[in-house]
């Protein structure tokens, strides 16, 4: 059972982050203006800027998106003048705000929670649902990452599928701990509280500019994420041969706990990349629709953080047996 849980985490969490890390290795025009990450938001920001022909240097704070929109409107007006047709400029789309991101994130979390409740209820009698939700979530995650234009229904579907996956795998972890240590309670609530606390701490550190997301920070995070993915893959292979009781390197005593702690810290610090993506997108005046992409990137990291904390707490509880 523990091996299956480990496989779910590896495929459902580590591999998507590895792919997004590789996809983010593009040009960085100004480190202080925008820092790319494995988050798809910053990749889209860079493409918007590149298409505007001005990189990340904007006149009076105008974004490349706004410049491109203005250029198209000018062309339409000129064409109308040549044909003698009246020209009515199209209304400019609203720019994304922090409230848009908060609302979209809230919507996603509603579907995530609903899915988690369903996954928890189905896990004891229909464990295959967790597997299906894992692969569906993986597919939707990759689609939302690489898709040129964000599709809100796909983002919501991802949140719902991942919710089912989280509910199922949370039930399995709780079941494993209860089988080993019946007196241990509160595993899931502790993981949830830990995730919220980590989010709050990182948000405070970022908004207080104690953590600065610059080029150096980005390089360190990229190396750390890739290194962790390699270790996780090696651990998966080791688990196939029974290392750590089927948990791979994570089940090898103190080494396993150190790896778990590293995973938690890495996921937590990755939140700063999401915060930077959101802040930069708002400064650039990207369209309101991009708030879905921003909330998606944040959701992916929070799911990863929760699973890392959940695994660490479970291994600590199992070690007390």
Rosetta blueprint (number, residue, H / E / L):
1 X L
2 X H
3 X H
4 X H
5 X H
6 X H
7 X H
8 X H
9 X H
10 X H
11 X H
12 X H
13 X H
14 X H
15 X H
16 X H
17 X H
18 X H
19 X H
20 X H
21 X H
22 X H
23 X H
24 X L
25 X L
26 X L
27 X L
28 X L
29 X L
30 X L
31 X L
32 X L
33 X L
34 X L
35 X L
36 X L
37 X L
38 X L
39 X L
40 X H
41 X H
42 X H
43 X H
44 X H
45 X H
46 X H
47 X H
48 X H
49 X H
50 X H
51 X H
52 X H
53 X L
54 X L
55 X L
56 X L
57 X L
58 X L
59 X H
60 X H
61 X H
62 X L
63 X L
64 X H
65 X H
66 X H
67 X H
68 X H
69 X H
70 X H
71 X H
72 X H
73 X H
74 X H
75 X H
76 X H
77 X H
78 X H
79 X H
80 X H
81 X H
82 X H
83 X H
84 X L
85 X L
86 X L
87 X L
88 X L
89 X L
90 X L
91 X L
92 X L
93 X L
94 X L
95 X E
96 X L
97 X L
98 X H
99 X H
100 X H
101 X H
102 X H
103 X H
104 X H
105 X H
106 X H
107 X H
108 X H
109 X H
110 X H
111 X H
112 X H
113 X H
114 X H
115 X H
116 X H
117 X H
118 X H
119 X H
120 X H
121 X H
122 X H
123 X H
124 X L
125 X L
126 X L
127 X L
128 X H
129 X H
130 X H
131 X H
132 X H
133 X H
134 X H
135 X H
136 X H
137 X H
138 X H
139 X H
140 X H
141 X H
142 X H
143 X H
144 X H
145 X H
146 X H
147 X L
148 X L
149 X L
150 X L
151 X L
152 X H
153 X H
154 X H
155 X H
156 X H
157 X H
158 X H
159 X H
160 X H
161 X H
162 X H
163 X H
164 X H
165 X H
166 X H
167 X H
168 X H
169 X H
170 X H
171 X H
172 X H
173 X H
174 X H
175 X H
176 X H
177 X H
178 X H
179 X H
180 X H
181 X L
182 X L
183 X L
184 X L
185 X L
186 X L
187 X H
188 X H
189 X H
190 X H
191 X H
192 X H
193 X H
194 X H
195 X H
196 X H
197 X H
198 X H
199 X H
200 X H
201 X H
202 X H
203 X H
204 X H
205 X H
206 X H
207 X H
208 X L
209 X L
210 X L
211 X L
212 X L
213 X L
214 X L
215 X H
216 X H
217 X H
218 X H
219 X H
220 X H
221 X H
222 X H
223 X H
224 X H
225 X H
226 X H
227 X H
228 X H
229 X H
230 X H
231 X H
232 X H
233 X H
234 X H
235 X H
236 X H
237 X H
238 X H
239 X H
240 X H
241 X L
242 X L
243 X H
244 X H
245 X H
246 X H
247 X L
248 X H
249 X H
250 X H
251 X H
252 X L
253 X H
254 X H
255 X H
256 X H
257 X H
258 X H
259 X H
260 X H
261 X H
262 X H
263 X H
264 X H
265 X H
266 X H
267 X H
268 X H
269 X H
270 X H
271 X H
272 X H
273 X H
274 X H
275 X H
276 X H
277 X H
278 X H
279 X H
280 X H
281 X H
282 X H
283 X H
284 X L
285 X L
286 X L
287 X E
288 X L
289 X L
290 X H
291 X H
292 X H
293 X H
294 X H
295 X H
296 X H
297 X H
298 X H
299 X H
300 X H
301 X H
302 X H
303 X H
304 X H
305 X H
306 X H
307 X H
308 X H
309 X H
310 X H
311 X H
312 X H
313 X H
314 X H
315 X H
316 X H
317 X H
318 X H
319 X H
320 X L
321 X L
